[in-house]
Amino acid sequence: MIEGSTTTACSFCVMDDSTREFQLLGNGRCNFCSMETKGPKKEPIDTFVNRIRNSSKGNYDCVVGLSGGVDSSYLLHLAKIDMHLNPLVVHVDAGWNSEIAVSNIEKLVKKLNLDLYTFVVD
């Protein structure tokens, strides 16, 4: 239970009983945490990336959304440089881009020699 609230929350993650499927288990963790740790054996990342690469039928192996922020920029770098994938870069421009974000997008796409599709929201 969150202090000063009537909400029941997991002691490990941010899930609470505002989510319909939420169930608090005896160990203080929720059913979502339990699924993550006790679910089917996870595929090693190398095997997963090879499966993506081998199933590619066109110019691109995957699609990576790029905001120009640190997280998406790093993910794009990992996909291209570390995983040797050829991603199509997609950016959604809703009119809130900072100059730094726009500059980051342009630099990354040029430096990594990738195609960029920008969807402009009206």
Helices and strands as residue ranges (DSSP letters): H 31-38, H 45-55, E 62-65, H 70-77, I 78-82, E 87-93, H 99-111, E 116-120
